[in-house]
Amino acid sequence: MNFRRIILSIFTVFFVLCGSILSFAQPNISKDEAKKTAENALKNYMGVELDDKFESRVEFRDEKYRDKSVWSMRWNKYKEDVDININAEIDSNSGKILALRYHNWSHNDYNRSMPSMTKEEAKKIADDFLKKINPVESSKVKLNDDNYMSQRFRGAPYYFEYVREENGIEFRGNNIEIQVNGNTGKVELYRLDWDYNVKFDDNKDLIDKEKAKQILKDNTDMKLVYSDIDKNDDNKPERIELYYKPYNEKGVLVDAKNGDMIRWDGAKNELKYKDIKDEEKEKIYKNSTKPQKHSTELTEKEARDRINSIVKNFVKGDFEVDFLRYEENDDYYMARGRKIWEAELDIKDKDRDGRVSIDALTGEIISFDTYIFRDEEDITPKITWSEGYDKAIDTLSKYYGYNIKDLDTKLVEQKGYYYSNGKKINTDSYYYTFARVNNKTQYENNSISIGVDAITGDIIEIEYEWDNDVKFPECKNIVDKDKSKEIYFDNSDIELGYTTIGNEEENNKQATLAYKLEDRYGFDKVDAITGKALDYNGDEFSKKDDKDYSDKLKDHWAKKELTILSDNHIIDLKEFESSKEISKIDAIKMVVNAKGYNTYRANDIKDLKFKDIKDNDEDLSYIKLAVEYEFVENKEENFNKDSNITREEMAKLIVKLIDKEEMAKMKGVYSLEFSDEASIDSNYKGYVAVCKGLGIINGGNSSFRPKDNATMTEMAVTIYNALSKSGIE
């Protein structure tokens, strides 16, 4: 899937799935008024005029998660080389423009994977657009410089997230997003997420930041957990490690006025739990029989009979087992390498559908779920959460009683309702997840989950995620719990912000000033053995360096190109020295970043053959990706990562980056006009010729200097030239 299709998919999901047609409330703004507003906005703010050649679609949606209803419009034009997609959303009550999106995939600039303007230049366009389309709201926002999307996707678009501020303090949950095409300079996306019915606490008499951090620290418990190390992301973990993770029973927010701990729902009462006694677990265990593992898989008939027997216990009425199939799917997260039979369920009730899968060797239920399509809002549960818990325990007893002593059955009681626009809405189902434990320590990656229909009391979902061959590490010589807390908070910062909590039953929201831990992308846990702060992948976590290194480029002849490469995370200005001869590893880092740095993909390479690269090498993931992307061959030789690369070697890397190596391998067809052409190694001549022919490296009658070591600037600018050419990806 190429880059433009990835972006199209992202925004299609956003516009299509963010709401559903659930309500028939009468809007204040008519369909025609909304359509006119959208057309004017596209014309006046984006310079887009619609004609009768566009196919169009209009929907009215009640979006409960945003507490508002909207008119959603789409326009599409597909013809030969024309491919245009336009979306708009208008608030059906206020007429406010909530979203605009425009993409013309047929334009040549969309084939350029490197923008021609800097992020700062694009930001100026976004700022001006925001002031024009939203003059009031634009005065109450600040730019979020740590925008996740801009780091995640490299390419022509720049993404900007403006976070709402009140009294100079961030209001979490309200923002404005704008996307600017870095080649055309056009705004392609605008999205407003703003709550106009909120009252804000004043910012007077607040407790200080350090006191709030200490309060949060005092109310945080560090819990031991087992967790998979699955760097290949293939649901076959290499090992299991022991970690400390924070747990906050009283909430994760500190009231900035009085220092009280508060939860997101505003509740301050003690949590209520429900559990079964050890004696009952023992009874369930003794009355259960663990299924025997057969030497061969169940036949199709045996699997069908077993599935029929299971479904009869859960589905009232007629059904048929349909699309029965056998799978050996190691990547399926619940199967965890098991052999399974899976079937679709054809349930005669037209508002219900489902599926079931069983272990092909034991007959155990791996998964079961049914979909009940309900569109009514006034749902009246027939059973309570507590009664649903009892039904879940009964199901555990019947099908997984042999695992009951290895499950944490203590669960926090949940509310069976939520509020939307001040109206209480009952949930139509309850879900119970029982974590696997070993020596009273939870194993994060194994559990049994059960869903219960609150209306009928029926079991509607089972997920059995269990690894029978797991080997848990011993809990010996572990870091003290209090020490782990010190490590956790030493690597965490705290921030003040407005947060809407409580007052759900009233259509009158109150934004409370509260402290919480800052979001630390990647920081996740503390290693219980080494005491190191770790990221999500189990690698050592390091805090982000927020220093501005842009002064390094002051008065540099390639300032713009280097700035754009820095904006797109291809070069790191902290490490960049413009005139320094570039090492092999720094050149590899540049082309890997340009191609796409992906930790998970790096881990697909099991073993490197290079004699001088160890498993603990700090650049291991880059070298693995260089092998994966075929920039280098995985050979039993020294990698020599600190050696310099020549300019002809640089040309070869660039050609591999843009996937033009077949052209470079055409022997005897290139005639270069460099004065030192004869000194270019015959193995590199084709690569140099491709770079010259595509305008990536300038030529004429000047020399190429093929044996000279390349500098960091030469490598970087050559990458920029390669990626900024239309049609080269």
Disulfide bonds with the S-S distance in Angstrom:
none
